[in-house]
Amino acid sequence: MSQTRPDPTGSLPPRLLAEGLCRSFGQAEVLRDISLSVAAGQVTCLLGPSGCGKSTTLRIIAGVETADRGRVEIDGETVAAPGLHLPPERRSVGLMFQDFALFPHLSVAQNVAFGLKGDSASRARRVGELLERVNLAGFGDKHPHQLSGGEQQRVALARALAPRPRVMLMDEPFSGLDNRLRDGIRDTTLDILKEEGAAVVLVTHEPDEAMRMADEIVLMRGGRMVQRGAPYNVYNAPVDKAAAAFFSDINVIRGVSKGALTETPFGAFLTPGHADGAAVDIVIRPQHLKIDFDRAGRGPNPTPQDGTPARGTVARARYLGRESLVDFRMDFDGSILTASVPGVFLPQKGTALWLMIRRDRCFVFPARG
């Protein structure tokens, strides 16, 4: 597992600490050795495909499920450990889910006030403050069915924040929103969470959401932590081919290492650490496969950074709005590589073009399967 761990909040002690969480259901191991450390105001994202253990981790931290092994601390107080299990209401934890879970028979103000303690005046002040912060001032007398999905999400946020939880747990809270609304509401939510100073654990299966919101990403697979680090590090230094592919489409050039070199359509690649005869995968994202428009059809003219150009023939071109994707069948071995080109570029099928790659953006991994 990658050891790259950011400290976005400086030297502050963790508000949430989870160590060695393990959970099995029968013979099926769902979690194995999950550890998190989240400071006040920090957003840690649990990212991975469905069934990888993200939501189970969240439920254990919340207290709605128990771990077989491991411990959970909030502000230094142990809330879960072998022989100890504090119920959710004693953990100062806020919860947000994808279905918002608003009470349909209560007004917006009553939903936000649900669970608040104190006299009616102090509760009303807190409700008014939060509704104003989520841009819903004047909506207190409405009911959930009268609100849009985005408005319901903001009510759910206000309700979760009302008791000033030390830890906020969010399980796919934006997945039910229209794409047009999602980015703005995510940004608003993030701003408010950071202002409140809660330690935030966000569960998602969407890499774009994790990159947009997280200070730290924990990539999970099969109940384990595969990699953790700042979004920049996790994206640009993936630990394996599957980690690279989770964040974007990839091209894979398969080769065989001989004398720490692997021959590819783009010349020999250094592949140190791989035994002679070992199959390797050289991975590059489509945006780093470049079409040499200046020398199209005139043959290679390599540069030190881009290495040796290689020729391919257009197999398909698709326009996607902000970019075009062009598939090339490579002369070298007949493999298909895809280039992402900004704007409109739709060459005819069968057009031969020279391609170059950013060698500094390539990743080399042992071939699997």
N, C-alpha and C positions, 0 to 999 in steps of 0.2 A: 504494500500500500504506500502511496506517496506520502512523504513526511512534510510536504509543503503546507504550512498552516499560517494563515494571516492573523494578525492581531489588530483588527480595525479599531478597537477601543483602547489601545495603548496597553497599560499594565493593570487594568481593572481586574479584580477577581471575578471568576465566573458567577453569574446569577443562577445559571442552570448547569449542573454537572451530572452526567450519566456515565457510568463506568461498567463495562463488561456485561451489557444486557444480553441475555440469552432467553430464547423461548421456543418450545416445541409443542406441537399438537399431535399427540400420539407418537408415531415414528417420524413425522415430518418436522424437520428443523426449520423454523421460520426465521429466527434471528440467531446470529452467532457473534458474540463479542462486539456489540455496538457501544461506542463511547463518544460522548459529545461534551463540549465545553462552550457555553454561550454566555457572553457578557451582557450587561444591561445595554440596550440600544442596538445590539447586534442581531442580524438576521442570518440564520443558518438554514439552508435549504436541503432537505432530503430529496434527492432526485434519483429516479430510476423507473423501470417499467412496472406495470401492474404486477402485484404478487411478489415484489422484492423485499417486503418487510417494512416499508415506510410508515404505513398507517398503524401497524402493530407497535412500532417504536413510539409513535405519538400517543397511542392509547396507554402504554406502560408509563410514560412520563405523566400523563394526565391522571392516572390512578384508576382508570376504568378497566384495566387489565393488569395482571401481575406477571412479573418475569420469573423464570425458573432460577436464574442467577443474575447477579449484578445489583447495583444500587443507584438511586437517584437522590440528588441533593438540590435544594433551592435556597439560595442565599446562605449556604453552609449548613442548613438544617436537613438531616436525612429524612426523606419522606417515603422511601421504599428501599428495602434491603431484606436479606433473609430473616424471616420472623417479624418484619415490620411492614405495614402497609397503611399509610394515611389515606383516607378517602379523598376524592377529588375536591370536595368543598373545603378541605383544610389545607390545600396546597397553594392557594393564591394563583390559580391557573385560569386563564381565559381560553375559550374554545370557539373556533369558527370552522364551519363545515360547508361543503359545496351546496347543500340544500337550504342553507341559512337558518333553518329550524326556528323560525319565528312563530309565536303563538297567534293563530289567526283570529281568536276571539278578543285579543287585547289590542289596544291602540298602539301607535308607534311609541308614544311616551311611556305607556305601561310596559311595553316590551323592553325598552331601555332600562327602566327602573326595576325590572324584575331581579330580585336577589340583592338589591341595594339595601344597606342598613342605615339607620339614623332616622331623624325626624323627617316629616313630610317636606319641610322647607328645604333642608339640605339635599334631599333626594331630588326635588324639583330643580334646584340650582344645577346639580350635576347633570341631569337629563338635558336641561336647556343648553348648558355648556357644550355637551357632546353633539347634540343635534346641530348646533351652529358650526362646530368644527367639521362635521361631515356634510355641510351644506344642505341641511334639511330643517333649518329653522322654519317654524310655521307648519310643520308636518305632524306635530305631536298628536293631533286628534284623528288623524287618518288611520286606517287599518291596513294590514299587509296586502290584502287583495286589491287595494286601490293604488298600489305602488308598482313601478317598473322593477325589473330584475336588478338593475343597478342601484335603485333606491333601497330595495330590500337588503341588498348586500351591505350598504352603508349603515342601515339600521342594525344589522347583525354585528357589524364592527363596533358601533356605539354601545350596544348591549354588552359585548364581550369586554370592552374597555371600562365600562361604568364602575366596577368595583376596584379599579386600579390594580389589575393582576401583575404580579412580578414576572410571570412567564405567559406568553401568548402562543398557543398551538393552533396552526391553521392547516386544515386538510383539504386541499384542492378548492379553496374558497372562491376562485374566480372561474371555475370551469363551466358554470351554468350561464355565464354572461355572454352577450353578443360580442363578437370580435371588435366591433366599432367602439364599444364602451370599455372594453377590458383594460386597455393600456392606461387610460386616464384614471380609472378607479384604482388600479394597482398602484399608480404613483401617489394618489391621494392617501390610500391606506398606508403605504410605506412611510410617507411623511408623518402621519399621525402616530404610527407605532414608534418611530424613532423619537418623536417629541415626548411620548409617554415614558420612554426609557425601559420598556419591557424587553426581556430576552425573547426573541421570536424564533420558533421552529416552524418552517413552512414545508409542507409536503406537496410535491408536484411531479408529474411525469413529463412536463413540458420544459425542454432546455432553455427556450427563449425566456420563459418566466423566471427560471432560476437565475439566468444571467442578468436579467433586469433588476431583480429584487435583492439578491443575496450578497452578503459580505463574505460568506463562506458557503461552498457547495460540498455536500457529502454525496458522492455517487455510490448507489447501492445496487447490488445484483445478487440474487439468490440468498437474501438474508444477511449478506455481509457488506462491509464497507470496502469498496474497491479503491476509491481515491477521495481525498479531501483537499481543499485548498481554496484560494481566492478564484473567482470566475476566470480571470485572465490565465492563471496557471493551469487550471483544470482543462481549459479549452486548448491551450497552446502546448501543453506537455502531457498528453494523455498517457495512461499507464499501459494501455493495450489497444488493439484494433477496435474492440467493441466499445471502449470508452470514447475513442475518436468518432466512431460511427454514431454514437448516441447524440452527439451535438450537431452533426451535419452529415450530408451525403459525403461519401469518400470514393476515391479511386484507389484500387489496389493493384499494384504491379508485383506479380509473383516471380521470384527468381531463386537461384541457388547460390549460396555463398561459397566462394573458392578463394582461398588465400586472403580472406577478409575483404573480398570484392564481389559484387554481384552485378552481372551484366543486365542492362535494361534498354528499352528503346532510346533512352536519353544518356547512354554511356554507362560507364562503370560507377557503381555506388560503393562507398566505404561501408562495410558491414562488420566491424570488429566485434568480437565476442560471440560470433556464430561459427560453429564448427564447419570444416570443409564438408560440402555435400548437404548441408542443412538448408531446408527450404525457408525462405524469408518473405515477408510481405512488406513492401514499401508503400506507405499510405500517403496520399496527398488529396487535399480537398479540391473540389472543382474550381474554386476561385483562385487557386494558386497554379492552375494549369493555364498557361498563357498562349494565345494565338499570336504568332509573329506576323502581324499585318504588314509591317514594313518590308519583310523579305518573303512575302507569300509567293510561292512558286519559284523562288530563286536559289533555294538550297540553304544549307546551314551556315551560320556565322556565329559561333558560340561566344558567350560572355562568361567570365569566371563564376558569377553567381548562378546563372541559369544553366550552365553546362551545355551539353550537346543537344541541339534541336533534333526532333524526330518528326517524320512525316506521317500524317494520318489522312484518311478519306472520310468526308462527312457521311455519317450513317443516318442521322436525324437531327433536326433543329427545332426547338420549341421556344416560343416567346411567352414569358411569364409576367410581363408588365415592367418591373424595374430591371429585369435581366433576361437574357436568353441562355438556354442550355443547349449546347451542341455536343452530340455524341460522335466520336471519331473511331474508326477502325484503323488500328495502327499497322503500318507496313511491316514493322519489326516482327510481330508474332500474331497478328490478327485479333488481338485483344481490343476491347472497347474501353475508351477513356472519355470522361465527360468534362467539358470546360464550361464555366460560368462566365458570361460576358455581359458587362453592363449595357443597358439599352437594347436597341433592336439590331440583331445580327442574325439573319436567317439564310445562310449559304445553301445553295442547292445540294441535294444529295449527290454524292459522287465527287464533290469538289475536294481537291487535294490541298492541304495547308500544312505549314510547318508549326510545330508546337514546342514550347519550352516549359520547364517547371522551375519553381522556386525550391532549390535544394534545401535551403534553410528552413523551409516549411514542410519538409517531408519527415515521416516517422518510420522507423524500421523496427519490425516486431517478428518474432518467430512465427512461421506460418502455422495456422490451426485449421485443420480440415481441408 
